[in-house]
């Protein structure tokens, strides 16, 4: 396994750990938490424009399927809070996108674009992959 693939695997593991709810004991309270796992309202069309304008495609490919430099982002992206956390303070080669560089609304729009991406076709529908 190359160092690059190891980094991608490590980032995926860290993001998965960050998105997993903690195993803290339940207090019985039904009050909502302040940090919801739900993504804020975003605009997928505007997110697609921003994805291209901010050059995300250069590392993550045109359809966010992953590329030579960046991992797959969609469809079915990681939970919003993990996505936002990594975007703001990445541990890899990706530059950080602070609130001054990329507003919370822009992040929500980008995430809406990733969520709106269609799933890939089933492998059975690809003739080259048939026996």
N, C-alpha and C positions, 0 to 999 in steps of 0.2 A: 504494500500500500504506500503510495507516495505521501510526502509531507502535506501536500495540498489536500488530498483526500482525507488524511487524518485530521486536518484542521476543520474541514467541513463536517466530518463525523462528530468531532468534539463540540463544535458550535451547535449542531443539531441536538446533541445530548444535553448541553447546557440549557438551550431554549426549551426543551421538553421538561427539564427539571423546574425551570422557572414558571412554566405554565401549569404545573401540577398543583392542585390545592394542597395546602399544608395538612398534616395529620394532627393538628392541634385538637385537644378535647373540645367537645361541643359544650357551650354554656347554657344551652336551652333558649337563648335569645333568638328571636326571629327578626331583629332589626337588620336592615340592609347594610352591607359594608359600603364604605366610601369608595372602594376601588373595584368597580364592577368588571366582570370579565367580558361584558358585552362591549362591542365596538360602538363608538358614537356614530351618529348619523353622518354618512358620507355620500358623495356623488360619484358613481362609478365612471361616468363619462368624463368628468373633470379629472378624476384620478388617472384615467388612461392618458390624458393629455399631459398631466404632471409627471407620470411615469416616464414618458418620452422626453419631456422638457428637462427633467432633472437627471436624465441619462441613466436611469436605473437599468434600462435595457442593455447597456454596454456590458454589464457583468452578469445580469440575470436573464438575458435573452428577450426577444420581442414579446413573447407571451408568458414571461416570468417562469419558464420551465427549467431555469438553471442554465448556466453557461460555463465558459472556460474559467471564469473568475468567481462567480457567485452561485450560491445554492438555489434550488427551486423555491419560489415564493408562493406559487399558486398553481392550480386551483386548490381549494381547501387550505388556506394559509394557517399558520400557527395562531393561537389566541391573540386577540388584539393587544392586550397589555404586554405580552412577551415580545410581540412585534415592535411595539412602541419603545419598550425598554432597550431592545437591541439597536434600534434605529438611532436612538439618542446617545447610546454609549456602547458601540460595538467593540468586541474583543479581537476581531480579526483585522483584515486589511481594509475593510470598508471605512470610509470617513464618517465621523459622527455628524448627525444632523440635529443640532440644537434647536430649541424653539425659535431662536432668532433666524436660523437658516430655513427651517421648515416648520410652519405653524401647526398647531394641533389639528386645525381643519384640513390642512394639506395631508397630514398623516392619515386622518380619517378618510379622506377621498382616495388616497392610494390604497388603503386597506379595502375600501369598497370595490375598487377596480379588481384587486386580487380575488376577492370573494365572488365577483361576477364572472370570472373566467370560466369557460365551459370545461367540463372534465375531458380528458383525452378519450379518443375512441377506444372501444374494446380491442384487445389484441386480435381477437378472432376476425375482426373486420379489415385487418391489414394483410393483403395478399402475400406480401414478401415474407411474412412470418408464418405462413401456413406450411405444413409438411408436404 
